[in-house]
Amino acid sequence: MSERKPPGMKTGSWIEQQIADAMAQGAFDNLPGAGKPLANSGKGYDPDEWLRAKIEREGASYTPPALELRRKAERELAALATMKDEATVRARFAALNTEIAKLNATTIDGPPTNLAPLNVEQVVLRWRSARSG
């Protein structure tokens, strides 16, 4: 296929001739994926599909740090009832407050962080009331 297009021959005809020759030689026989549907067929056009596929393939995340920390705070508060003792509650929320303070003190990309450090005493009271009720 390194030959040049003959002078006077139309490009489309020349390409079709090369494809026909390759088919006659069996170059397209037993290719991987033969008879299987194309990936993403029928999904419509998405110009960012390659980016989504790469992010999924590499397990990357594109959530801004402020939103990720907000989600983490929500998960910690939701898991409050499963925490075994007060020391665990205090330790986990002190660590979370450290992360919040660090994020608030640094410049980041994405939306601004509006998460204030949590009052650990109020969290402990909430944990106690959940355990007694």
C-alpha positions in Angstrom: 0.0 0.0 0.0 3.0 2.3 -0.2 2.5 2.7 -4.0 1.6 6.1 -5.3 -1.7 6.9 -7.0 -1.2 6.5 -10.8 -1.5 9.7 -12.7 -4.9 10.4 -14.2 -6.7 8.0 -11.8 -9.3 9.5 -9.5 -8.5 9.2 -5.8 -11.7 7.5 -5.0 -11.2 4.9 -7.7 -7.7 4.3 -6.5 -8.7 3.8 -2.9 -11.6 1.5 -3.9 -9.1 -0.6 -6.0 -6.7 -0.9 -3.0 -9.6 -2.0 -0.7 -10.8 -4.6 -3.3 -7.2 -5.9 -3.7 -6.9 -6.3 0.1 -10.2 -8.1 0.3 -9.1 -10.5 -2.4 -5.9 -11.2 -0.5 -7.9 -11.9 2.7 -6.5 -8.9 4.6 -9.9 -8.4 6.3 -10.6 -12.0 7.2 -10.7 -13.1 10.9 -10.2 -9.6 12.3 -10.8 -9.3 16.1 -14.3 -8.2 16.8 -15.7 -9.5 13.5 -19.5 -9.9 13.8 -19.7 -7.9 17.0 -21.4 -4.6 17.2 -19.3 -1.5 17.3 -18.8 0.1 20.7 -21.1 3.0 21.4 -23.1 2.3 18.3 -26.6 3.8 18.5 -25.7 6.2 21.2 -25.7 9.3 19.0 -22.9 11.8 18.6 -21.1 13.0 21.7 -18.0 15.1 21.0 -16.7 14.4 24.5 -17.2 10.7 24.4 -13.4 10.1 24.1 -12.9 12.1 27.3 -15.5 10.2 29.2 -14.1 6.9 28.1 -10.6 7.9 29.1 -11.8 9.1 32.6 -13.6 5.8 33.1 -10.8 3.7 31.8 -8.2 5.4 34.1 -10.5 5.7 37.1 -10.0 9.4 37.2 -12.2 11.9 38.9 -13.1 15.4 37.7 -15.0 16.5 40.7 -13.7 19.9 42.0 -12.0 19.6 45.4 -14.6 21.8 47.1 -17.5 19.5 46.0 -15.6 16.4 46.8 -15.0 17.7 50.4 -18.7 18.6 50.7 -19.6 15.0 49.7 -17.2 13.6 52.2 -18.7 15.7 55.0 -22.2 14.4 54.0 -20.9 10.8 54.0 -19.3 11.3 57.5 -22.5 12.8 58.9 -24.6 9.9 57.4 -22.2 7.4 58.9 -22.5 9.0 62.3 -24.9 6.4 63.6 -22.6 3.5 62.7 -19.6 4.9 64.7 -18.9 2.7 67.8 -17.6 5.2 70.4 -17.2 8.9 71.1 -13.5 8.8 70.6 -14.0 7.6 67.0 -16.5 10.4 66.4 -14.2 13.0 67.7 -11.2 11.7 65.8 -13.0 11.4 62.4 -14.6 14.9 62.7 -11.4 16.5 63.9 -9.7 15.0 60.8 -12.5 16.3 58.6 -12.2 19.8 60.1 -8.5 19.7 59.4 -9.2 19.0 55.7 -11.9 21.7 55.6 -9.5 24.3 57.1 -6.7 23.3 54.7 -9.0 23.6 51.7 -10.4 26.9 52.8 -6.9 28.3 53.2 -5.6 27.3 49.8 -6.6 28.6 46.3 -8.3 25.9 44.3 -9.8 25.6 40.9 -13.6 25.2 40.6 -16.3 26.5 42.7 -15.4 28.3 46.0 -15.6 26.3 49.1 -18.2 27.5 51.5 -17.9 24.7 54.0 -17.1 25.8 57.5 -15.5 23.5 60.1 -18.1 21.4 61.9 -18.6 21.9 65.6 -17.4 18.6 67.0 -19.3 19.1 70.3 -22.6 19.4 68.4 -21.7 16.3 66.3 -21.0 14.4 69.5 -24.3 15.5 71.0 -26.1 14.4 67.8 -24.3 11.0 67.9 -25.3 10.6 71.6 -29.0 11.4 70.9 -29.0 9.0 67.9 -27.6 6.2 70.2 -30.1 6.8 73.0 -33.1 7.1 70.7 
